Each structure stands twice: as C-alpha cells, then as structure tokens.
Amino acid sequence: MSETNTGAAAQAATEVAAAAGNWRRAGFAGAAIGVVAAGAAAGVAIERLTVGRGMRKKARLALDASGPYGSLRGMPGQAYADDGTELSYEVDEIDKASADSAQAPRRRRLFGRKTPAPVTVVFSHGYCLSQDSWHFQRAALRGVVRSVYWDQRSHGRSGRGAAQLADKSPVSIDQLGRDLKAVIDAAAPEGPLVLVGHSMGGMTTMALADHFPELIRERVVGVALIGTSSGRLGEVNFGLPVAGMNAVRRVLPGVLKALGSQADLVEKGRRATADLFAGIIKRYSFSSKDVDPAISRFAERMIESTPIDVVAEFYPAFAEHDKTEALKYFAELPVLVLAGDKDLVTPSEHSEVIADLLPGAELVLVPDSGHLVMMEHPEVVTDRIADLLARVGAVPAAADARTSSG
C-alpha cells in the first residue's frame, strides 16, 4: 500500500475512533452502538483511500441540487390526530381523460345517477422516512389513480407528536393506526380504499385494521405490505453477531433517550460524522452494488432530516409491536406481500410469515434488494402494485403505470 493510502487509512481509522468516542460520552453503551457501526465504518474507511472528504462534500451538494427525487407534490391537506397532532397529506387526483375513460361504461349503466367515488390508494411510509420515499411509485401512478401520500407524525411535513411534546412519551404503533384513520377521514371519506404500507407504514396499516375492522370490511378492497413485519422485531439481529446485538438491545433504548435529551449536541455530532452515517444508511437501506448515487443520497437526506429525539420516541414501539392477530381482517382481500431478499431491517422471513398467515396473498421476494426496495428496484414494486390495482378494479388492466423519476 502506498504511503498516501496508508495515511488516508490511518486518518479514517482515527476519525472512526473519534466518532465512537463521541458516542461513549453518552455512556458505556457507546461501545455496543459501535458494533452496529463497525461494518459500515470499514467500508467508509476503504472508500476514503480514493475519495477525499472535500470531493465527497461537493458531490453531496451537487446531488442535492440536481436530483429530482422527492420533488413531486400534490394537493396539500391537513388532518388532525386524536391528540391534536397535525398530519400533513397530499392528494394526486386522476387525470380527467383517464377518469372519463375508466368511468364511461359505469356512467352508461347508471343512466345519469351519481358516479361512485373512485378507488383511493393510501401510501404510508416507514420509520425516519417521509411520503417522498414513494417517489417512483408516485411518478408512475400519477394521474392514473387517486392517491393519498401522508407524513407520519413527527416526520416530513407533519407536526411533532403533541403527546410526545407534552411529556416525552414514546409513540405506539396503535397511535399510528389511529393517525392513519384520521388521514383517511380527511382525505378519502368515501369510496373504496387500497392500503399500501412500507415497514413502519405496514405496521400502521395493521394497527388500523386492529382498531377499525369495520373500515376494512366496508371499504378496503386491497392491501400491499412492503418490507414490514407483524411482530417479533426484537429478535432481528440486523446482520450482526448475536452477542453484539444482544448488547445493543439491552442498552439502545436508554442511549437513544439520553441522546434525545441532548438533541442539539447530537445533531452537531451527526453532521460531523456524516460520512460514517452515510455508510451505515447505505448498508441498511440497499443491497445492490450499483445503486444510483443520487438515490442513495436521496435516502440519506430523508433519514438525516429525522431529529434524534424523534428517533428515540419511535424506537421502543418496534420491540412491542405485535399485530399478528390483526392480519385476519385482510384474509378475504387481495393482498400483496413484498420484501427485499437481503433486507437487514425487516428480514424477508417476516414477510413470509405474513404470507403464511394470509394464504391467498401474493408473496414477492425481490432479489438483491435491501430495506428500501421501492427505491432500489422501483420498477418491480411499481409493477406489482399496478397489478394489485388492476385486480381490484382501481385502474383499467391496460393502464400505463410508467416507472419514472418524475
């Protein structure tokens, strides 16, 4: 190895050690968190042998300035949760030409009577993401089907959880299910529904069914559960050695709570160690070696925008999450269960469990794909969702759902 490369490796190692030291100031648990960072940090150190920090910073700025991802917008609206939290959503309506074509036979049969409300597809995003994580699916379905995209509480454009601001109480998946009901009441108060949820959004969808089974029976005509789990998330090892992960599980809730109480300081630390965390985000978001750098950066921006105290408020909900019983409300519906086969966050085995409990469901495991499967292999996810929509009559079978970056 050249002298230059040796020096770069030494600098990278020093910076990784310094980052670990910063975490250790939050308590002895920093050592356990270091286990999570170790694999990604090694990759970051190797990358630094050939790419300078200044160049990487310029590349990030260029990608942020030119990338079209997350730029699609619809008609904005606000719903209010049962604790007063403001929930932001956007609606993409059907193009008039598409609507006229789809509704013409139905109108002839009704002899002038009021046309039934169209199917509305409601998209629920995952932890530390936003409605923009559906960019590719939104670009493809835009104008073809009525769609609602919303930001979960404390994410994206939605307000901070009122209960969390009041007393720092953690968020529950049950609360998220009630939030989704509030969004549906405001954005799609009538007509059939298709529910699409990724990761935490899938859990939110299950919680909705658990609390409002009559809504599922009366209005829901299809469900897509993407990269999600019905329970037992406390057993996931995130691709780490079991002993290391057990240590992380014991201390991480307390560490996150401590870090959340020092949010300003932690956010400065996150900015200072941006490269390290970019490596961690990439490892746990994607599996493919050739992911477009602009897409990878897009994912980083969404995750980076989630404040550490929000991360802390939501984390305990996943260990407690168990909505296995709620799946029975989907048993008579067309259901798509899809996951990346190399997902380290909600492993594909969890999707297989859901599919086993819903024998009529379509199970799709996408090869060489990680947790953000709808961004990593958007054409596969979009095609499967379009197939589901065609099966339930939400779009004509020949509808052109174009995979596009917008």
Stockholm file with secondary structure:
# STOCKHOLM 1.0

chainA/1-406         MSETNTGAAAQAATEVAAAAGNWRRAGFAGAAIGVVAAGAAAGVAIERLTVGRGMRKKARLALDASGPYGSLRGMPGQAYADDGTELSYEVDEIDKASADSAQAPRRRRLFGRKTPAPVTVVFSHGYCLSQDSWHFQRAALRGVVRSVYWDQRSHGRSGRGAAQLADKSPVSIDQLGRDLKAVIDAAAPEGPLVLVGHSMGGMTTMALADHFPELIRERVVGVALIGTSSGRLGEVNFGLPVAGMNAVRRVLPGVLKALGSQADLVEKGRRATADLFAGIIKRYSFSSKDVDPAISRFAERMIESTPIDVVAEFYPAFAEHDKTEALKYFAELPVLVLAGDKDLVTPSEHSEVIADLLPGAELVLVPDSGHLVMMEHPEVVTDRIADLLARVGAVPAAADARTSSG
#=GR chainA/1-406 SS CCHHHHHHHHHHHHHHHHHHHHHHTTCTTHHHHHHHHHHHHHHHHHHTTTSCHHHHHHHHHHHHHHCCTTCCCCEEEEEECTTCCEEEEEEECCCHHHHHHHHHHHHHHHTTCCCCCCCEEEEECCTTCCGGGGHHHHHHHTTTSEEEEECCTTSTTSCCCHHHHHHCCCCCHHHHHHHHHHHHHHHCCSSCEEEEEETHHHHHHHHHHHHCHHHHHHHEEEEEEESCCSBCGGGCCTTSCHHHHHHHHHHHHHHHHHHHTTHHHHHHHHHHTHHHHHHHHHHHHCCCTTCCHHHHHHHHHHHHTSCHHHHHHHHHHHHHCBCTGGGGGGTTSCEEEEEETTCSSSCHHHHHHHHHHSTTSEEEEETTCCSCHHHHSHHHHHHHHHHHHHHTTSSCTTCCCCCCCC
#=GC SS_cons         CCHHHHHHHHHHHHHHHHHHHHHHTTCTTHHHHHHHHHHHHHHHHHHTTTSCHHHHHHHHHHHHHHCCTTCCCCEEEEEECTTCCEEEEEEECCCHHHHHHHHHHHHHHHTTCCCCCCCEEEEECCTTCCGGGGHHHHHHHTTTSEEEEECCTTSTTSCCCHHHHHHCCCCCHHHHHHHHHHHHHHHCCSSCEEEEEETHHHHHHHHHHHHCHHHHHHHEEEEEEESCCSBCGGGCCTTSCHHHHHHHHHHHHHHHHHHHTTHHHHHHHHHHTHHHHHHHHHHHHCCCTTCCHHHHHHHHHHHHTSCHHHHHHHHHHHHHCBCTGGGGGGTTSCEEEEEETTCSSSCHHHHHHHHHHSTTSEEEEETTCCSCHHHHSHHHHHHHHHHHHHHTTSSCTTCCCCCCCC
//
